[in-house]
Amino acid sequence: MRILILVLIYVALLGGVSAQVPSTIPYQNGEVLNFKVSYFMKSLWTDLAGLEMKVIDVPGKSKPINRLEFNASTFSSWDSYVKIRHSYQTWVDEASVKPLIMKQNSDVKGHTKDAKYSFKFKSGIAAIDVSSSDGSPLKKDLTIYANTYDIVSLLYYLRTLDFEKLSPGKSFPVTVLFLERILKINVKYLGKETISIEKQGKKSCYKLAMELENNFVVKKDANFLWLTADSNRTPAQITAIFKEGQVLVKLTEAKGLKN
């Protein structure tokens, strides 16, 4: 089932809105965010999978480094039909949230994939090293840019931006390295909107709209991300329409918040 992979793409691609220097780091070591992924199927919303995001400090380095983890898995009730396990780990410079290394381990119905991206911004390349159960090993270099992120670091970078200084309607381009290719997207800040968040009640959120490449989405004007309009800027909700159907991702629990 491609829908969970598309969710991972979407979660991250909503991220970058510019090549600004982060104003503040709104997360800390030990933060854990949990999400529920629901899929609109046969006129009903069906709970499909869980996502978990973690922040972990990496000790013993010459400069502060964070390891950002993004883990996704189908619920056990779905495993007999389509068992999916995705794990992404990205090491980033704490101050700039620039990715240094990304590692992926995935298993989709027994089809496995291991990938490593090494980001070399001074030389403008990312070294790609991929092995999978379905094909030959792949090693290549891709051109990257100052605003290039992977799917994990991009979302955390977004959280560092000061949306209070942005006017509704402001849009930005960004690039993300995913599935061994560079994807271009456009993100637009729409302003604030109040939504209901599990265990937190109603909260004001920053709302973003985005446009992915045509082969990833059907409706370019129906894909949104909400971040809490507070000092944590926590991802709270995502809606997206793909070729496979409509998806809703909602925050269910937030632990270890910085503020």
N, C-alpha and C positions, 0 to 999 in steps of 0.2 A: 504493500500500500504506500503510494507516493505522498499521501496527504501529510503524514507526520514530517517527512523530510521538507516539504514545502513550508510547514509551520516554522521549522527551524530557520529556514531562509528568511521568512517574513519577519520573525521576531528580531533578527539581527539587522535586516536591511532597513527597517524603520529607524535605525539608529542615527547615523551621522547626518548632521545638518550643516556642517561647515568645517573648515580647517582651523577653527579657533583654538586658542590655548585654553585648556580647562580652567574655569574660574575657581571651582572648589571641588574637592573629592567628597561626594555625599555618602559614601559607603565605607565600611571598615572591615578589618579582619574578623571573620566569624559570622558575617551576614549570610543568611540563608533565606532564599525566596522560593516558595512552592506555587505551582500553577496547575490548573486543570484545563485540559484541551478537550473541547466538545466539537462534534461534527454533525452538521445538519443532514440527517439521513431519513428518507421516507417520511417527510413532514414532521420529524421529531428531532430534538437535540439529543445526541447520544454522547456520553462521556467516554472518550477514547483513550487518553493517555495522561501522564503526569510529567511535568517538567520541574527541575530543581536547579537553582543557580546558587553558587557559593563563591565567597571571597576568602582567599587564604594568603597570608603573608609568607614570603620566601626568605628565610634568614640567611645570613652569611654572605650577602652580596655587597659589592662596592657601592651600589645605589639601591634604593628601595624598589623591590619587585613584588608584584601581586600575581598569584595564580588564580585565574578565574575559571570556574568549572560550570559546565552546562550539561546536564544529564537528562535524557528523555527516555521514557519507556511506556509501552502500552500497558493498560491495566490487565490484571491476570485473567479477567473474563474474556479478553480479546486474544490472549496468547495462543489459544488453540487454532485461531483463524489466521492471525498475522502477528507474530511475536517480533517486536522491534525494540532494540536497545541502542541508543546513541550516547556517546560520551565525547565531549570536547573539553580540552584543557588548553588555556592560553596564558602564557607568561607575558606580562606587560610591564612597561615602565610605569611606576606608580604615579609620577607627576604628570606625564603626558598621555597616559593610557595607550601609548603606541605598542602594538603587538611585537613581540620578539620571536616567540616560537608558538605554534599551534599544533596540538596533537589530537587526532580523531581516531576513535575506535568505535566501529559500528557493526551491528549484527541484525540483519533483516531476514527473518525466516531462514536462518542458517547461512545466508550470504554475507560474508565478512569483508570489512575494509579497514585498513590502517593507513593513516596519512600523517605527514609531518610537513608543515610550512615553516620555513626559516626566513624571517623578514630582514632584509638588508637595505635600509633606507638610504644609507650613504651612497650605495652603488645603484640604487633604484631597481632592485630585483628581489624576488622571493624565490627561494629554492624549494621545489616541490618534490616530495618523495612519497610515492603511493604504492601499496600492495593490496591485492584483493583476491578473493577466492574465485572471481569470475573473469580475470584477465591477467595480462602480463604486467610486471612491475613497471611503474612510470617514474621517470626522473626528468625534470625540466626546470627551466627558469622562466619566470614571468615578469614583465615590467610592472612596477608598482609606483604609486604616487604619494604625495605628502598626506593625502586624505584617504589612503587605502587602509582598510581594517579587515579582520576576519570576522566571522559571524558572532563571536563572543565579545571581543574587545569593542566592537562597534556599539553595542547596546550600552555598555558601561560608559563609553565615551559620551554618548548622548546625555547621560545622567549628570555629567559635569557642567553642562551648558546652562547659562543664565537666561531662561526664557522670559523673565521679566523685562529684559532689554530688547526683546524681539516684538515686532508688530505683527498682528494677525495678517496672514497672507504672504508672509516672508517665506521664500523657498530657496533650497540649496541643492546642488548636486553632490554626490558622494560615490565612492567606489568600494566594493567589498570583494575579497578573494574567497570564493567558495566553489566547491566542485571543480577545482583546478581551472578556474576561469575568473576573469574580472567582470563583475556585474556593475552596471551603471544604474543609479536610481535618482529620483528627485523627491525631496521631502519638503512638505509645506507645513508651517506652523499655523494652526487654525484658531488659537486662543484657548480660553478656559471653558471647561464643562464639568458639571457635577454628575458623578456616577455612584452607584452602590458597590461597595467592596466587602467581600466576605470578612466577618469578624471586625470590621472597621466602620461599617455603616456608610453614610453618604460622605463623599469627599470631593473637593474641587481638584480637577486634574488639568494638566496641559494636554491638548489634543493635537495630534499630528496626522496628516494624510500623506500617502506616498504613492509613487508610481514605479513599478518594477518593469522589467522588460516584458514584451508581449507574450513570450512563451512561458511565463510563470503565472500570469494572472489573466482573468477574463475581463473584470471590471476595474479599470484604473481608478475610478472615483469612489470605490467602496471598501477601501482598506485603511484602517485607522489604528493608532496606538494612543493610549492614555497613560501619562505619568503623573503621579501625585504632585500637586502644586504646593509642595512643602520643601523643606531642606533636604529630604531624602530622595526626592524625585524617583520614587519606586515605580517600576512598570506595573500597572494595575489591570489593564485590559487591552486585548487586541481583537479586532474583527477583520476578517479577510475573506474574499471570494476567489477561489481558484477554479481551474477547469474541473477538478474533482468534486467541488462542492464548497459550502460555506463553513467557516471555522470560527470558533470563539475560544479565546484563551483568557482565563481570569485568574487573578491572584487569589490564592486561598490562605496563605500564611506567610508572614514576614517575621523573621527572628534575627536578633542581633543588629538591629538598625542603629546607625550612628547617631541619629538625632531624635 
